[in-house]
Amino acid sequence: MTNAPKDKPHHLGHRDRVRQRFIKAGAEGLADYELLEVILFSAIPRRDVKPLAKELIATFGTLGKVITASVSELEQVKGISTNTAVLIKTIQAAALHMLGENMAERPVLSSWQALLDYLHLAMAYEKNEQFRILFLNRRNELLLDEVQQRGTVDHAPVYPREIVKKSLEVGATAIILVHNHPTGDPEPSDADIRMTKDIIRALAPLDITVHDHLIVGKGGTSSFKSQGLI
């Protein structure tokens, strides 16, 4: 007597349905946790990952915060291995690469939204302050995107002398200053304003222009130029 074939695990049928919806409708056809499921399908082939996807969203708050969480933070969630955490982080890395390519294809000042999207993904959810500089040539094309300093939760040291040195080294004729506020509020502080003026004064004798100083936070991005501070 032969045994009746075992039913296929229910989560396999669920995976097929989610994949087909993604193929037909793209990201717009899926909830955030379902998009996360699609990512987890590759890392965890023999489990129902729907509860895990929902747990990740509940833990971090949004899909974006899941993707931008660190490997160590992701590993704190039960069921997330190092391999799975690295796969999730690869999504952020790929997105940054694509946005960076889009930004590099034309002058930065004429692809402003691409720049803001790139900086938000790269910096908005960082736990500590970063101070980065975009070095530009005479056509305002990107020569170098460099994180100059990494600091604490509310401070990253900035040295105008180092900015001058690097600008000359790469042949920049203009720069854009960028840093993040881990608190989420992108509004500039008095210290931010003073520091920006110090950098402008240091670069002025060399005819190197500071186009803008952008502050990135979870709540958006503020621009010194738009606020009349430059």
C-alpha positions as CSV (number, residue, x, y, z in Angstrom):
1,M,0.0,0.0,0.0
2,T,1.5,3.3,-1.0
3,N,1.3,6.4,1.1
4,A,-0.7,9.4,-0.1
5,P,1.6,12.3,-1.1
6,K,2.1,14.8,1.7
7,D,0.6,18.2,1.2
8,K,3.0,20.9,0.3
9,P,3.7,23.2,3.3
10,H,1.3,26.1,3.2
11,H,4.0,28.7,3.3
12,L,5.3,27.5,-0.1
13,G,2.0,28.3,-1.8
14,H,2.1,31.7,0.0
15,R,5.6,32.4,-1.4
16,D,4.4,31.6,-4.9
17,R,1.5,34.0,-4.5
18,V,3.6,36.8,-3.2
19,R,6.2,36.4,-5.9
20,Q,3.5,36.4,-8.6
21,R,2.0,39.6,-7.2
22,F,5.4,41.2,-7.2
23,I,6.0,40.1,-10.8
24,K,2.7,41.5,-11.9
25,A,2.3,44.7,-9.9
26,G,5.8,45.4,-8.6
27,A,6.4,47.0,-5.2
28,E,3.1,48.9,-5.4
29,G,1.3,45.6,-5.2
30,L,2.8,44.6,-1.9
31,A,2.7,45.8,1.7
32,D,6.0,46.7,3.3
33,Y,6.2,43.4,5.2
34,E,5.5,41.5,2.0
35,L,8.4,43.2,0.2
36,L,10.6,42.2,3.2
37,E,9.3,38.6,2.8
38,V,10.5,38.6,-0.8
39,I,14.0,39.5,0.4
40,L,13.8,36.9,3.2
41,F,12.7,34.1,0.8
42,S,16.3,33.8,-0.6
43,A,17.9,33.8,2.8
44,I,15.5,31.5,4.6
45,P,14.2,28.9,2.1
46,R,12.5,26.4,4.4
47,R,10.5,28.5,6.8
48,D,7.4,30.7,6.8
49,V,9.0,34.1,6.9
50,K,5.8,36.2,7.1
51,P,5.9,36.4,11.0
52,L,9.6,37.3,10.9
53,A,9.0,40.0,8.3
54,K,6.2,41.5,10.5
55,E,8.5,41.2,13.6
56,L,11.2,43.2,11.8
57,I,8.8,46.0,10.8
58,A,7.4,46.0,14.4
59,T,10.9,46.2,15.9
60,F,12.3,49.0,13.7
61,G,9.2,50.8,12.7
62,T,9.4,51.0,8.9
63,L,10.8,49.0,6.0
64,G,13.4,51.8,5.5
65,K,14.5,51.5,9.1
66,V,14.9,47.8,8.7
67,I,17.1,48.2,5.6
68,T,19.2,50.9,7.2
69,A,19.7,49.1,10.5
70,S,23.1,47.7,11.2
71,V,24.0,44.0,11.0
72,S,24.4,43.8,14.7
73,E,21.0,45.4,15.3
74,L,19.3,43.0,12.8
75,E,20.9,40.0,14.5
76,Q,19.2,41.0,17.7
77,V,15.9,39.9,16.2
78,K,15.3,36.2,16.8
79,G,15.5,34.3,13.5
80,I,17.9,36.7,11.8
81,S,21.3,35.1,11.2
82,T,24.4,37.0,10.0
83,N,23.8,35.8,6.5
84,T,20.2,37.1,6.5
85,A,21.3,40.4,8.0
86,V,24.0,40.8,5.3
87,L,21.4,40.1,2.6
88,I,19.2,42.8,4.0
89,K,22.1,45.3,4.1
90,T,22.9,44.4,0.5
91,I,19.6,46.0,-0.5
92,Q,20.7,49.3,1.0
93,A,24.1,49.0,-0.6
94,A,22.6,48.3,-4.1
95,A,20.2,51.2,-3.7
96,L,23.0,53.6,-2.7
97,H,25.1,52.4,-5.7
98,M,22.2,53.1,-8.1
99,L,21.4,56.5,-6.6
100,G,25.1,57.3,-6.7
101,E,25.3,56.4,-10.4
102,N,22.3,58.5,-11.2
103,M,23.8,61.5,-9.3
104,A,27.2,61.1,-11.0
105,E,25.8,61.1,-14.6
106,R,25.1,64.8,-14.6
107,P,26.1,68.0,-12.7
108,V,25.1,67.7,-9.0
109,L,23.3,71.0,-9.0
110,S,21.0,69.9,-11.8
111,S,20.3,66.5,-10.2
112,W,19.4,67.9,-6.8
113,Q,16.6,65.4,-5.9
114,A,18.9,62.5,-6.8
115,L,21.4,63.9,-4.4
116,L,18.9,64.3,-1.6
117,D,17.6,60.8,-2.1
118,Y,21.1,59.4,-1.9
119,L,22.0,61.3,1.2
120,H,18.8,60.4,3.0
121,L,19.4,56.7,2.4
122,A,23.0,56.9,3.4
123,M,22.7,59.1,6.5
124,A,19.2,59.7,7.8
125,Y,19.2,56.6,10.1
126,E,22.8,56.7,11.3
127,K,23.0,56.5,15.1
128,N,26.0,58.8,15.2
129,E,26.9,62.0,13.4
130,Q,28.8,61.9,10.1
131,F,30.3,64.8,8.4
132,R,30.8,64.3,4.7
133,I,31.9,66.5,1.8
134,L,31.0,66.4,-1.9
135,F,34.0,67.8,-3.9
136,L,33.0,69.2,-7.3
137,N,34.9,70.4,-10.4
138,R,34.2,73.5,-12.4
139,R,31.3,71.8,-14.2
140,N,29.8,70.9,-10.7
141,E,30.4,67.2,-11.4
142,L,31.3,65.0,-8.5
143,L,35.0,64.4,-8.0
144,L,34.7,62.7,-4.6
145,D,32.2,61.9,-2.0
146,E,34.0,61.5,1.3
147,V,32.9,61.0,4.9
148,Q,35.5,63.1,6.6
149,Q,34.5,62.5,10.2
150,R,32.4,60.2,12.3
151,G,31.4,61.3,15.7
152,T,29.1,60.7,18.6
153,V,25.3,60.9,18.8
154,D,25.4,64.7,18.7
155,H,28.8,65.8,17.5
156,A,31.3,65.1,14.7
157,P,34.6,67.1,14.8
158,V,35.2,69.2,11.8
159,Y,38.6,70.8,10.9
160,P,38.6,73.5,8.2
161,R,42.3,72.9,7.6
162,E,41.6,69.3,6.5
163,I,38.9,70.4,4.2
164,V,41.2,72.9,2.5
165,K,43.9,70.3,2.2
166,K,41.5,67.7,0.6
167,S,40.0,70.3,-1.7
168,L,43.4,71.2,-3.1
169,E,44.4,67.5,-3.3
170,V,41.4,66.5,-5.5
171,G,41.4,69.8,-7.5
172,A,37.9,70.9,-6.3
173,T,36.5,74.3,-7.2
174,A,33.4,73.9,-5.1
175,I,32.1,71.7,-2.3
176,I,28.8,70.8,-0.6
177,L,28.9,70.1,3.1
178,V,26.7,67.5,4.6
179,H,26.1,66.1,8.0
180,N,23.3,64.2,9.8
181,H,21.4,64.8,13.0
182,P,20.6,61.5,14.6
183,T,17.9,63.1,16.7
184,G,15.9,63.3,13.4
185,D,15.5,67.1,13.4
186,P,17.4,68.6,10.5
187,E,17.3,72.2,11.6
188,P,20.8,73.8,12.0
189,S,22.2,74.6,15.4
190,D,24.2,77.8,16.2
191,A,27.3,75.6,16.3
192,D,26.5,74.3,12.7
193,I,26.2,77.9,11.5
194,R,29.4,79.0,13.1
195,M,31.3,76.0,11.7
196,T,30.0,76.6,8.2
197,K,31.1,80.2,8.3
198,D,34.6,79.1,9.4
199,I,34.9,76.7,6.5
200,I,33.7,79.4,4.0
201,R,36.3,81.8,5.3
202,A,39.1,79.2,5.1
203,L,38.2,78.4,1.4
204,A,37.5,81.9,0.2
205,P,41.2,82.9,-0.5
206,L,41.4,79.8,-2.7
207,D,38.3,80.6,-4.8
208,I,36.6,77.4,-3.6
209,T,32.9,77.9,-3.3
210,V,30.7,76.3,-0.6
211,H,27.5,75.7,-2.6
212,D,25.5,74.5,0.4
213,H,25.5,72.8,3.7
214,L,22.8,70.1,4.0
215,I,21.6,68.6,7.3
216,V,20.0,65.2,7.0
217,G,17.5,63.9,9.5
218,K,14.7,61.3,9.6
219,G,12.3,64.2,9.2
220,G,13.9,65.5,6.0
221,T,16.8,67.6,4.8
222,S,17.5,71.3,5.5
223,S,19.6,73.5,3.3
224,F,21.6,76.5,4.5
225,K,21.3,78.1,1.1
226,S,17.5,77.8,1.0
227,Q,17.4,79.3,4.5
228,G,19.6,82.2,3.5
229,L,22.5,81.1,5.8
230,I,25.0,81.0,2.9
